[in-house]
């Protein structure tokens, strides 16, 4: 599977934080970026635009790993992070928290077995991010809605460490597309 999916094959951005992240990596240094913003602010688009920029500059695709948080937490093994490539992207890190917070109606509690499975998956994702945050010589880009949701998704200690070691960029909301059926 390609690092940049077809949906983002033409992704471009002029965001200075993405440009700096790419320049740092291409210079051979470690770059860490927390890309924050609400849904539809273009976080994933900007991240994939950055990956496209790396690839266009000759950075090797096999040195980049991209995880969708919802997939990572279901198939997680610690070695996936401990043996990761030089550049790792985790997209939609706070999606499960965001969906609960943005619900327009009260949510019916899930059965106990589903709650247990979701707790295990949330713990796996938090562990993956905690491990990634302390790996030396690894560059990463984590995509989340905001710092409060990040704390809820990965825990206070890990969120504090991420904030301490990473640059932060916040994207502003943009108009949502109008869907007509």
GROMACS elastic network, one bead per residue, 0.5 to 0.9 nm:
[ bonds ]
;  ai    aj funct       b0    kb
    1     4     6  0.85080   500
    1     5     6  0.79013   500
    2     5     6  0.60725   500
    2     6     6  0.85412   500
    2    61     6  0.80415   500
    3    48     6  0.84934   500
    3    51     6  0.78475   500
    3    52     6  0.88015   500
    3    61     6  0.66982   500
    3    62     6  0.86123   500
    3    64     6  0.70872   500
    3    65     6  0.70403   500
    3    66     6  0.65254   500
    4     7     6  0.80928   500
    4     8     6  0.62785   500
    4     9     6  0.63035   500
    4    48     6  0.61949   500
    4    49     6  0.86333   500
    4    51     6  0.71803   500
    4    52     6  0.70778   500
    4    66     6  0.86034   500
    5     8     6  0.56710   500
    5     9     6  0.63209   500
    5    48     6  0.84673   500
    6    10     6  0.82162   500
    7    10     6  0.78770   500
    7    11     6  0.83971   500
    8    12     6  0.87332   500
    8    44     6  0.86169   500
    8    45     6  0.65172   500
    8    48     6  0.63608   500
    8    49     6  0.74671   500
    8    52     6  0.89043   500
    9    48     6  0.81912   500
    9    49     6  0.83478   500
    9    52     6  0.78679   500
   10    49     6  0.77497   500
   10    52     6  0.84634   500
   11    45     6  0.59627   500
   11    46     6  0.71585   500
   11    47     6  0.87843   500
   11    48     6  0.64067   500
   11    50     6  0.84362   500
   11    52     6  0.74751   500
   12    45     6  0.75714   500
   12    46     6  0.69065   500
   12    48     6  0.80872   500
   12    50     6  0.77063   500
   12    52     6  0.80409   500
   12    53     6  0.83301   500
   13    16     6  0.86680   500
   13    18     6  0.77289   500
   13    19     6  0.83953   500
   13    45     6  0.78993   500
   13    46     6  0.56868   500
   13    47     6  0.87304   500
   13    49     6  0.59179   500
   13    50     6  0.75217   500
   14    17     6  0.87576   500
   14    18     6  0.76291   500
   14    19     6  0.71364   500
   14    46     6  0.85388   500
   15    18     6  0.55383   500
   15    19     6  0.64423   500
   15    20     6  0.88520   500
   15    46     6  0.75654   500
   15   169     6  0.88990   500
   15   171     6  0.89076   500
   16    20     6  0.60769   500
   16    21     6  0.85189   500
   16   169     6  0.88449   500
   17    20     6  0.50935   500
   17    21     6  0.60596   500
   17    22     6  0.85970   500
   17    33     6  0.79047   500
   17    35     6  0.86650   500
   17   167     6  0.79846   500
   17   168     6  0.78288   500
   17   169     6  0.61916   500
   18    21     6  0.50145   500
   18    22     6  0.61550   500
   18    23     6  0.85129   500
   18    33     6  0.83206   500
   18    35     6  0.89448   500
   18    46     6  0.71518   500
   18    47     6  0.72831   500
   18    49     6  0.82497   500
   18    50     6  0.58284   500
   18   169     6  0.85541   500
   19    22     6  0.52565   500
   19    23     6  0.60917   500
   19    24     6  0.86040   500
   19    50     6  0.71690   500
   19    53     6  0.85181   500
   20    23     6  0.50305   500
   20    24     6  0.60363   500
   20    25     6  0.85962   500
   20    31     6  0.84742   500
   21    24     6  0.53279   500
   21    25     6  0.63864   500
   21    26     6  0.87081   500
   21    30     6  0.86984   500
   21    31     6  0.55857   500
   21    32     6  0.71352   500
   21    33     6  0.70161   500
   21    50     6  0.79497   500
   21   139     6  0.87956   500
   21   141     6  0.85668   500
   21   167     6  0.87538   500
   22    25     6  0.52227   500
   22    26     6  0.60579   500
   22    27     6  0.85175   500
   22    31     6  0.79059   500
   22    50     6  0.63753   500
   22    51     6  0.78960   500
   22    53     6  0.71214   500
   22    54     6  0.61707   500
   23    26     6  0.50982   500
   23    27     6  0.60675   500
   23    28     6  0.87606   500
   23    29     6  0.88467   500
   23    31     6  0.88731   500
   23    54     6  0.84814   500
   24    27     6  0.51287   500
   24    28     6  0.66112   500
   24    29     6  0.54276   500
   24    30     6  0.66266   500
   24    31     6  0.59278   500
   25    28     6  0.51646   500
   25    29     6  0.52234   500
   25    30     6  0.59340   500
   25    31     6  0.60180   500
   25    54     6  0.81440   500
   25    59     6  0.89925   500
   25    87     6  0.83971   500
   25   139     6  0.72926   500
   26    29     6  0.73637   500
   26    54     6  0.71234   500
   26    57     6  0.78200   500
   26    58     6  0.88183   500
   26    59     6  0.73081   500
   27    30     6  0.88948   500
   29   137     6  0.78525   500
   29   138     6  0.89950   500
   29   139     6  0.82108   500
   30    86     6  0.86419   500
   30    87     6  0.88172   500
   30   136     6  0.85501   500
   30   137     6  0.57945   500
   30   138     6  0.60164   500
   30   140     6  0.83211   500
   31    87     6  0.87027   500
   31   137     6  0.88482   500
   31   138     6  0.76357   500
   31   140     6  0.65199   500
   31   141     6  0.81676   500
   31   166     6  0.76382   500
   31   167     6  0.81898   500
   32   133     6  0.89981   500
   32   138     6  0.81623   500
   32   139     6  0.53294   500
   32   141     6  0.58176   500
   32   142     6  0.81888   500
   32   162     6  0.86766   500
   32   165     6  0.71255   500
   32   167     6  0.61477   500
   32   168     6  0.86182   500
   33   139     6  0.83272   500
   33   140     6  0.63720   500
   33   142     6  0.63750   500
   33   143     6  0.85238   500
   33   162     6  0.88224   500
   33   165     6  0.86980   500
   33   166     6  0.51017   500
   33   168     6  0.56853   500
   33   169     6  0.73715   500
   34   140     6  0.84707   500
   34   141     6  0.58970   500
   34   142     6  0.50014   500
   34   143     6  0.61025   500
   34   144     6  0.73038   500
   34   162     6  0.77923   500
   34   163     6  0.77859   500
   34   166     6  0.63228   500
   34   167     6  0.61897   500
   34   169     6  0.63430   500
   34   170     6  0.83275   500
   35    43     6  0.65232   500
   35    44     6  0.89174   500
   35    46     6  0.88412   500
   35    47     6  0.81395   500
   35   141     6  0.69898   500
   35   142     6  0.60698   500
   35   144     6  0.63136   500
   35   145     6  0.80727   500
   35   146     6  0.87354   500
   35   167     6  0.85545   500
   35   168     6  0.60668   500
   35   169     6  0.51022   500
   35   170     6  0.59970   500
   35   171     6  0.74720   500
   36    41     6  0.88756   500
   36    43     6  0.70746   500
   36   142     6  0.84302   500
   36   143     6  0.60820   500
   36   144     6  0.50658   500
   36   145     6  0.50253   500
   36   146     6  0.54167   500
   36   147     6  0.78105   500
   36   168     6  0.73288   500
   36   169     6  0.60474   500
   36   171     6  0.61430   500
   36   172     6  0.88517   500
   37    40     6  0.82711   500
   37    41     6  0.59097   500
   37    42     6  0.80318   500
   37    43     6  0.67683   500
   37   143     6  0.83360   500
   37   144     6  0.67874   500
   37   146     6  0.61152   500
   37   169     6  0.84077   500
   37   170     6  0.53725   500
   37   172     6  0.61706   500
   37   173     6  0.70160   500
   38    41     6  0.56601   500
   38    42     6  0.86390   500
   38    43     6  0.84377   500
   38    98     6  0.89665   500
   38   144     6  0.81982   500
   38   145     6  0.50131   500
   38   146     6  0.73682   500
   38   170     6  0.89861   500
   38   171     6  0.76623   500
   38   172     6  0.73547   500
   38   173     6  0.60940   500
   38   174     6  0.89835   500
   39    42     6  0.76878   500
   39    43     6  0.81865   500
   39    98     6  0.87590   500
   39   145     6  0.70638   500
   39   173     6  0.74227   500
   39   174     6  0.88549   500
   39   176     6  0.88600   500
   40    43     6  0.76652   500
   40   173     6  0.65556   500
   40   174     6  0.63511   500
   40   175     6  0.74969   500
   40   176     6  0.62906   500
   40   177     6  0.88433   500
   41    44     6  0.86306   500
   41    45     6  0.88458   500
   41   171     6  0.58654   500
   41   172     6  0.57858   500
   41   174     6  0.53743   500
   41   175     6  0.82739   500
   41   176     6  0.87332   500
   42    45     6  0.50577   500
   42    46     6  0.60284   500
   42    47     6  0.85738   500
   42   171     6  0.72217   500
   42   172     6  0.85584   500
   42   173     6  0.82242   500
   42   174     6  0.79684   500
   43    46     6  0.51800   500
   43    47     6  0.61847   500
   43    48     6  0.86921   500
   43    91     6  0.85697   500
   43    92     6  0.89347   500
   43   143     6  0.66576   500
   43   144     6  0.82648   500
   43   145     6  0.88262   500
   43   170     6  0.87572   500
   43   171     6  0.69376   500
   44    47     6  0.50183   500
   44    48     6  0.61339   500
   44    49     6  0.83900   500
   44    91     6  0.67725   500
   44    92     6  0.80687   500
   44   143     6  0.72883   500
   45    48     6  0.53283   500
   45    49     6  0.60543   500
   45    50     6  0.86331   500
   46    50     6  0.62241   500
   46    51     6  0.87525   500
   47    50     6  0.50622   500
   47    51     6  0.63977   500
   47    52     6  0.86949   500
   47    89     6  0.80300   500
   47    91     6  0.85223   500
   47   141     6  0.75386   500
   47   142     6  0.89298   500
   47   143     6  0.81307   500
   48    52     6  0.60628   500
   48    53     6  0.84648   500
   49    53     6  0.61918   500
   49    54     6  0.87421   500
   50    54     6  0.63338   500
   50    55     6  0.87093   500
   51    54     6  0.50441   500
   51    55     6  0.62155   500
   51    56     6  0.85373   500
   51    64     6  0.83588   500
   52    55     6  0.50998   500
   52    56     6  0.60043   500
   52    57     6  0.85471   500
   53    56     6  0.51054   500
   53    57     6  0.62361   500
   53    58     6  0.88537   500
   53    59     6  0.87255   500
   54    57     6  0.52034   500
   54    58     6  0.66171   500
   54    59     6  0.52838   500
   54    60     6  0.81724   500
   54    61     6  0.88202   500
   55    58     6  0.51560   500
   55    60     6  0.63793   500
   55    61     6  0.66469   500
   56    59     6  0.71911   500
   58    61     6  0.87971   500
   59    62     6  0.88050   500
   59    63     6  0.76335   500
   59    64     6  0.87431   500
   60    63     6  0.55785   500
   60    64     6  0.74302   500
   61    64     6  0.54738   500
   61    65     6  0.82899   500
   62    65     6  0.75998   500
   62    85     6  0.75476   500
   63    84     6  0.86214   500
   63    85     6  0.50154   500
   63    86     6  0.55024   500
   63    87     6  0.62080   500
   63    88     6  0.85338   500
   64    84     6  0.84577   500
   64    85     6  0.56598   500
   64    86     6  0.64406   500
   64    88     6  0.58268   500
   64    89     6  0.78797   500
   65    84     6  0.71092   500
   65    85     6  0.61005   500
   65    86     6  0.82045   500
   65    87     6  0.62836   500
   65    89     6  0.62852   500
   65    90     6  0.85605   500
   66    87     6  0.84571   500
   66    88     6  0.57828   500
   66    90     6  0.59903   500
   66    91     6  0.76013   500
   67    70     6  0.84259   500
   67    71     6  0.70475   500
   67    72     6  0.60200   500
   67    88     6  0.77098   500
   67    89     6  0.61004   500
   67    91     6  0.62681   500
   68    71     6  0.54082   500
   68    72     6  0.60898   500
   68    73     6  0.87236   500
   68    89     6  0.83279   500
   68    90     6  0.57582   500
   68    92     6  0.64193   500
   68    93     6  0.77383   500
   69    73     6  0.61014   500
   69    74     6  0.86566   500
   69    90     6  0.60423   500
   69    91     6  0.58311   500
   69    92     6  0.56809   500
   69    93     6  0.52516   500
   69    94     6  0.80672   500
   69    95     6  0.78896   500
   69   125     6  0.70402   500
   70    73     6  0.56480   500
   70    74     6  0.67164   500
   70    91     6  0.88065   500
   70    92     6  0.76871   500
   70    93     6  0.79552   500
   70    95     6  0.79292   500
   70    96     6  0.80966   500
   70   121     6  0.85695   500
   70   125     6  0.84808   500
   71    74     6  0.53248   500
   71    75     6  0.64494   500
   71    76     6  0.82352   500
   72    75     6  0.54208   500
   72    76     6  0.53480   500
   72    77     6  0.88068   500
   72    90     6  0.85240   500
   72   121     6  0.87019   500
   72   124     6  0.81642   500
   72   125     6  0.68073   500
   72   128     6  0.84019   500
   73    76     6  0.52754   500
   73    77     6  0.88824   500
   73   120     6  0.83733   500
   73   122     6  0.66530   500
   73   123     6  0.79982   500
   73   124     6  0.53615   500
   73   126     6  0.85519   500
   73   128     6  0.82132   500
   74   120     6  0.88441   500
   74   121     6  0.59162   500
   74   124     6  0.78748   500
   74   125     6  0.84961   500
   75   121     6  0.87725   500
   75   124     6  0.87994   500
   76    79     6  0.84305   500
   76    80     6  0.68160   500
   76    81     6  0.86650   500
   76   121     6  0.83594   500
   76   124     6  0.62656   500
   76   125     6  0.74786   500
   76   128     6  0.75544   500
   77    80     6  0.55448   500
   77    81     6  0.77304   500
   77   124     6  0.80352   500
   77   128     6  0.82547   500
   78    81     6  0.56892   500
   78    82     6  0.62177   500
   78    83     6  0.85287   500
   78   124     6  0.85880   500
   78   127     6  0.78630   500
   78   128     6  0.66984   500
   78   131     6  0.79666   500
   79    83     6  0.55027   500
   79    84     6  0.77545   500
   80    83     6  0.57370   500
   80    84     6  0.59250   500
   80   128     6  0.81937   500
   81    85     6  0.84494   500
   81    88     6  0.88105   500
   81   128     6  0.62083   500
   81   129     6  0.82858   500
   81   131     6  0.67373   500
   81   132     6  0.61129   500
   81   135     6  0.87899   500
   82   128     6  0.87758   500
   82   131     6  0.70825   500
   82   132     6  0.73196   500
   82   135     6  0.75020   500
   84    87     6  0.78379   500
   84    88     6  0.71393   500
   84   132     6  0.86296   500
   84   138     6  0.83638   500
   85    88     6  0.64609   500
   85   138     6  0.75104   500
   85   139     6  0.87650   500
   86   137     6  0.72307   500
   86   139     6  0.59668   500
   86   140     6  0.81531   500
   87   138     6  0.60850   500
   87   140     6  0.53991   500
   87   141     6  0.80236   500
   88   132     6  0.86238   500
   88   138     6  0.76462   500
   88   139     6  0.64042   500
   88   141     6  0.65022   500
   88   142     6  0.83586   500
   89   139     6  0.86572   500
   89   140     6  0.55349   500
   89   142     6  0.58232   500
   89   143     6  0.78787   500
   90    93     6  0.64036   500
   90   129     6  0.86310   500
   90   140     6  0.79555   500
   90   141     6  0.65729   500
   90   142     6  0.50296   500
   90   143     6  0.62829   500
   90   144     6  0.89872   500
   91    94     6  0.86351   500
   91    95     6  0.88790   500
   91   141     6  0.82626   500
   91   142     6  0.62236   500
   91   144     6  0.73873   500
   92    95     6  0.51393   500
   92    96     6  0.84893   500
   92   142     6  0.80388   500
   92   143     6  0.55357   500
   92   144     6  0.57651   500
   92   145     6  0.79095   500
   93    96     6  0.80265   500
   93    97     6  0.88798   500
   93   125     6  0.81722   500
   93   142     6  0.69690   500
   93   143     6  0.58379   500
   93   144     6  0.52172   500
   93   145     6  0.80960   500
   93   150     6  0.74664   500
   93   153     6  0.73291   500
   93   154     6  0.86935   500
   94    97     6  0.53839   500
   94    98     6  0.59880   500
   94    99     6  0.86632   500
   94   143     6  0.78500   500
   94   144     6  0.52144   500
   94   145     6  0.62762   500
   94   146     6  0.81664   500
   94   149     6  0.59854   500
   94   150     6  0.59567   500
   94   152     6  0.81172   500
   94   153     6  0.58324   500
   94   154     6  0.86280   500
   95    99     6  0.60790   500
   95   100     6  0.87083   500
   95   144     6  0.76059   500
   95   145     6  0.78470   500
   95   149     6  0.88079   500
   95   153     6  0.87439   500
   96    99     6  0.53045   500
   96   100     6  0.65446   500
   96   101     6  0.87932   500
   96   122     6  0.87709   500
   96   153     6  0.79838   500
   97   100     6  0.53591   500
   97   101     6  0.62242   500
   97   102     6  0.86051   500
   97   149     6  0.62123   500
   97   150     6  0.84459   500
   97   152     6  0.70947   500
   97   153     6  0.65851   500
   98   101     6  0.51005   500
   98   102     6  0.59433   500
   98   103     6  0.85113   500
   98   145     6  0.73686   500
   98   149     6  0.69846   500
   99   102     6  0.51913   500
   99   103     6  0.61152   500
  100   103     6  0.53923   500
  100   107     6  0.79049   500
  101   104     6  0.86047   500
  102   105     6  0.89946   500
  103   106     6  0.70397   500
  103   107     6  0.73964   500
  104   107     6  0.87528   500
  107   110     6  0.86980   500
  109   112     6  0.86322   500
  109   115     6  0.83759   500
  110   113     6  0.80885   500
  110   114     6  0.60097   500
  110   115     6  0.59967   500
  111   114     6  0.53774   500
  111   115     6  0.62584   500
  111   116     6  0.87220   500
  112   115     6  0.50011   500
  112   116     6  0.61140   500
  112   117     6  0.86530   500
  113   116     6  0.50542   500
  113   117     6  0.62670   500
  113   118     6  0.86556   500
  114   117     6  0.50687   500
  114   118     6  0.61261   500
  114   119     6  0.85374   500
  115   118     6  0.50836   500
  115   119     6  0.61088   500
  115   120     6  0.86695   500
  116   119     6  0.50814   500
  116   120     6  0.62973   500
  116   121     6  0.86988   500
  117   120     6  0.51336   500
  117   121     6  0.62520   500
  117   122     6  0.86253   500
  118   121     6  0.50272   500
  118   122     6  0.60513   500
  118   123     6  0.85014   500
  119   122     6  0.50396   500
  119   123     6  0.60910   500
  119   124     6  0.85527   500
  120   123     6  0.50607   500
  120   124     6  0.61520   500
  120   125     6  0.87261   500
  121   125     6  0.62804   500
  121   126     6  0.86223   500
  122   125     6  0.52041   500
  122   126     6  0.61909   500
  122   127     6  0.85900   500
  122   153     6  0.70253   500
  122   154     6  0.78764   500
  123   126     6  0.50578   500
  123   127     6  0.60611   500
  123   128     6  0.85773   500
  123   153     6  0.86931   500
  123   154     6  0.78279   500
  124   127     6  0.50830   500
  124   128     6  0.61691   500
  124   129     6  0.87350   500
  125   128     6  0.50801   500
  125   129     6  0.63186   500
  125   130     6  0.85669   500
  125   153     6  0.79676   500
  125   154     6  0.71730   500
  126   129     6  0.52919   500
  126   130     6  0.60757   500
  126   131     6  0.86170   500
  126   153     6  0.66178   500
  126   155     6  0.70690   500
  126   158     6  0.79024   500
  127   130     6  0.50053   500
  127   131     6  0.60792   500
  127   132     6  0.84989   500
  127   154     6  0.76235   500
  127   158     6  0.89372   500
  128   131     6  0.52582   500
  128   132     6  0.61458   500
  128   133     6  0.86351   500
  129   132     6  0.50073   500
  129   133     6  0.60575   500
  129   134     6  0.89358   500
  129   142     6  0.88458   500
  129   154     6  0.71094   500
  129   158     6  0.75126   500
  129   162     6  0.88189   500
  130   133     6  0.52328   500
  130   134     6  0.68770   500
  130   154     6  0.75594   500
  130   157     6  0.86801   500
  130   158     6  0.55039   500
  130   159     6  0.84733   500
  130   161     6  0.83898   500
  130   162     6  0.84531   500
  131   134     6  0.56535   500
  131   135     6  0.65577   500
  132   135     6  0.53815   500
  132   136     6  0.87716   500
  132   138     6  0.79076   500
  132   140     6  0.81514   500
  133   136     6  0.84418   500
  133   138     6  0.87108   500
  133   140     6  0.85898   500
  133   158     6  0.76352   500
  133   161     6  0.70858   500
  133   162     6  0.62449   500
  133   165     6  0.79374   500
  134   138     6  0.88907   500
  134   161     6  0.84280   500
  135   138     6  0.61223   500
  136   139     6  0.87146   500
  140   166     6  0.88806   500
  141   166     6  0.88636   500
  144   147     6  0.76913   500
  144   149     6  0.75944   500
  144   150     6  0.64991   500
  145   148     6  0.85298   500
  145   149     6  0.66751   500
  145   150     6  0.74588   500
  145   170     6  0.88728   500
  146   149     6  0.55506   500
  146   150     6  0.62012   500
  146   151     6  0.88612   500
  146   170     6  0.83717   500
  147   151     6  0.61797   500
  147   152     6  0.86493   500
  147   159     6  0.76262   500
  147   163     6  0.87783   500
  148   151     6  0.52369   500
  148   152     6  0.64770   500
  148   153     6  0.87720   500
  149   153     6  0.60817   500
  149   154     6  0.86525   500
  150   153     6  0.50030   500
  150   154     6  0.60289   500
  150   155     6  0.74595   500
  150   156     6  0.83473   500
  150   159     6  0.63574   500
  151   154     6  0.54885   500
  151   157     6  0.81636   500
  151   158     6  0.77142   500
  151   159     6  0.54092   500
  151   160     6  0.81744   500
  152   155     6  0.56534   500
  152   156     6  0.74885   500
  152   159     6  0.88603   500
  153   156     6  0.89986   500
  153   159     6  0.87814   500
  154   157     6  0.81704   500
  154   158     6  0.61258   500
  154   159     6  0.64178   500
  155   158     6  0.56520   500
  155   159     6  0.61091   500
  155   160     6  0.85873   500
  156   159     6  0.50864   500
  156   160     6  0.59632   500
  156   161     6  0.85562   500
  157   160     6  0.51725   500
  157   161     6  0.62739   500
  157   162     6  0.87105   500
  158   161     6  0.50249   500
  158   162     6  0.61382   500
  158   163     6  0.86234   500
  159   162     6  0.50499   500
  159   163     6  0.61976   500
  159   164     6  0.85475   500
  160   163     6  0.51816   500
  160   164     6  0.61352   500
  160   165     6  0.88039   500
  161   165     6  0.62623   500
  161   166     6  0.84472   500
  162   165     6  0.53916   500
  162   166     6  0.57693   500
  162   167     6  0.88970   500
  163   166     6  0.54874   500
  163   167     6  0.73932   500
  163   168     6  0.75458   500
  164   167     6  0.83709   500
  171   174     6  0.88931   500
  173   176     6  0.86758   500
  175   178     6  0.88412   500
